[in-house]
Amino acid sequence: MRYCAVLLAVATIFQPFAAFAVQPDEIMADAAQEARARALSRELRCMVCQNQSIDDSDAPLARDLRLLVRERIAAGDTDRQVMDFLVARYGEFVLLKPPVESRTLILWLVPPLVLAGGGIALWLHNRRRRPGSEGTDAPARLTPEEEARLQALIADEDSAQKPV
């Protein structure tokens, strides 16, 4: 019984609270229109939270935007018209995924380039550290003079350790 209570408590703690963002009074009567409204709401940024969609946010402005989306859908607008209306009103910042255009290309290219650069740097670092590979810090060979001196030191040490 205690196991079930602990499991229920853990499940309650880790349950995403975003599921409760859309209030019951916001839900449209037509299930198809509600599905469209939810899909559009997931693509729009909350201007208060900034890293959440309006579908996930409990902010009053997010609620207003959800109601505006539902109002436009009820008026007969297509998804594109609703998005265009919101972009015209709030700017492209309202979109969670900016469109791929020449001016937003850097937003789309930098993350994969940084990831690829990091992978190449890691590969090069590991390649240099591998024994036997070129350009590594492999142990240097002794010169003949160093070798002779080492042998002399070893011989002196052996003779010093022999009991008399």
Wavefront OBJ file of the C-alpha trace (Angstrom):
o trace
v 0.000 0.000 0.000
v 2.837 2.389 0.865
v 4.513 1.587 -2.423
v 1.387 2.706 -4.301
v 1.183 5.906 -2.255
v 4.841 6.746 -2.959
v 4.391 5.942 -6.647
v 1.300 8.162 -6.809
v 3.145 11.013 -5.067
v 6.098 10.757 -7.459
v 3.777 10.631 -10.479
v 1.953 13.724 -9.226
v 5.195 15.647 -8.702
v 6.601 14.839 -12.129
v 3.345 15.250 -14.050
v 3.648 18.188 -16.442
v 1.574 21.090 -15.225
v 1.310 22.428 -18.767
v -1.574 20.056 -19.428
v -3.762 22.289 -17.275
v -3.019 25.507 -19.178
v -6.092 25.383 -21.426
v -9.092 26.169 -19.266
v -12.407 24.339 -19.746
v -14.180 27.559 -20.723
v -11.742 28.004 -23.639
v -12.474 24.659 -25.280
v -14.492 24.866 -28.496
v -17.630 22.766 -28.978
v -16.456 21.372 -32.334
v -13.728 18.780 -31.733
v -12.105 19.384 -35.143
v -11.876 23.126 -34.541
v -10.506 22.511 -31.040
v -7.837 20.205 -32.476
v -6.848 22.950 -34.951
v -6.758 25.531 -32.157
v -4.549 23.269 -30.002
v -2.195 22.590 -32.919
v -1.867 26.311 -33.654
v -1.416 27.118 -29.974
v 1.563 24.740 -29.814
v 3.289 26.726 -32.576
v 2.862 30.148 -30.953
v 5.225 31.573 -28.326
v 3.962 32.981 -25.067
v 5.178 36.574 -24.992
v 5.507 36.429 -21.199
v 7.197 33.018 -20.743
v 9.047 33.187 -24.090
v 10.167 29.545 -24.095
v 6.708 28.056 -23.826
v 3.918 27.776 -26.284
v 0.673 29.530 -25.480
v -0.836 26.048 -25.204
v 1.475 25.295 -22.250
v 1.489 28.683 -20.537
v -0.743 29.825 -17.695
v 0.045 33.518 -18.269
v -2.958 35.800 -18.805
v -1.563 36.975 -22.159
v -1.270 33.354 -23.302
v -4.920 32.830 -22.377
v -5.855 35.926 -24.405
v -3.890 34.598 -27.395
v -5.549 31.160 -27.089
v -8.960 32.848 -27.063
v -7.953 34.986 -30.063
v -6.885 31.879 -31.998
v -10.190 30.187 -31.206
v -12.106 33.330 -32.162
v -10.353 33.494 -35.563
v -10.991 29.777 -36.184
v -14.662 30.204 -35.261
v -14.824 33.125 -37.734
v -13.739 30.735 -40.507
v -10.059 31.638 -40.923
v -7.667 29.001 -42.178
v -4.622 28.039 -40.115
v -2.408 30.142 -42.383
v -4.694 33.173 -42.009
v -4.664 32.842 -38.208
v -0.864 32.631 -38.168
v -0.521 35.560 -40.580
v -2.877 37.640 -38.432
v -0.853 36.951 -35.279
v 2.476 37.589 -37.024
v 1.144 40.877 -38.397
v -0.004 41.867 -34.930
v 2.931 40.626 -32.785
v 5.790 40.090 -35.236
v 7.642 36.879 -36.067
v 8.761 36.569 -32.450
v 5.354 35.038 -31.722
v 6.352 31.951 -33.746
v 8.152 29.212 -31.813
v 9.770 27.987 -35.045
v 10.900 30.873 -37.230
v 10.479 30.351 -40.983
v 13.537 29.334 -43.013
v 14.371 32.509 -44.917
v 17.581 34.282 -45.858
v 17.403 36.513 -42.772
v 16.705 33.592 -40.381
v 19.131 31.173 -42.013
v 21.716 31.755 -39.292
v 19.210 30.560 -36.663
v 18.842 27.277 -38.512
v 22.493 26.726 -39.505
v 24.447 27.674 -36.376
v 23.296 24.819 -34.073
v 24.162 21.967 -36.490
v 27.454 23.668 -37.431
v 28.439 24.063 -33.775
v 27.499 20.443 -33.105
v 29.512 19.237 -36.107
v 32.477 21.425 -35.111
v 32.400 20.020 -31.593
v 32.275 16.476 -32.954
v 35.260 17.130 -35.238
v 37.233 18.727 -32.390
v 36.495 15.741 -30.134
v 37.496 13.311 -32.870
v 40.778 15.172 -33.505
v 41.522 15.330 -29.782
v 40.965 11.587 -29.356
v 42.972 10.822 -32.475
v 45.982 12.749 -31.137
v 45.814 11.002 -27.772
v 45.717 7.492 -29.219
v 49.080 5.675 -28.817
v 50.876 4.872 -32.047
v 49.117 7.525 -34.083
v 50.963 10.250 -35.869
v 51.531 13.513 -34.067
v 51.132 11.983 -30.613
v 53.191 12.508 -27.549
v 54.888 9.125 -27.978
v 57.942 8.499 -25.797
v 61.098 9.820 -27.448
v 63.987 7.473 -28.244
v 67.172 7.888 -26.242
v 70.296 9.018 -28.002
v 73.288 6.623 -27.907
v 74.985 8.835 -25.276
v 71.874 8.776 -23.079
v 71.569 5.028 -23.515
v 75.220 4.491 -22.444
v 74.769 6.775 -19.409
v 71.583 4.903 -18.416
v 73.402 1.545 -18.623
v 76.241 2.959 -16.488
v 73.799 4.199 -13.860
v 72.028 0.846 -13.751
v 75.359 -0.973 -13.401
v 76.442 1.396 -10.579
v 73.163 0.852 -8.789
v 73.441 -2.933 -9.102
v 77.003 -2.910 -7.756
v 76.022 -0.657 -4.843
v 73.175 -2.998 -3.832
v 75.307 -6.212 -3.817
v 76.277 -7.266 -0.297
v 79.999 -7.300 0.389
l 1 2 3 4 5 6 7 8 9 10 11 12 13 14 15 16 17 18 19 20 21 22 23 24 25 26 27 28 29 30 31 32 33 34 35 36 37 38 39 40 41 42 43 44 45 46 47 48 49 50 51 52 53 54 55 56 57 58 59 60 61 62 63 64 65 66 67 68 69 70 71 72 73 74 75 76 77 78 79 80 81 82 83 84 85 86 87 88 89 90 91 92 93 94 95 96 97 98 99 100 101 102 103 104 105 106 107 108 109 110 111 112 113 114 115 116 117 118 119 120 121 122 123 124 125 126 127 128 129 130 131 132 133 134 135 136 137 138 139 140 141 142 143 144 145 146 147 148 149 150 151 152 153 154 155 156 157 158 159 160 161 162 163 164
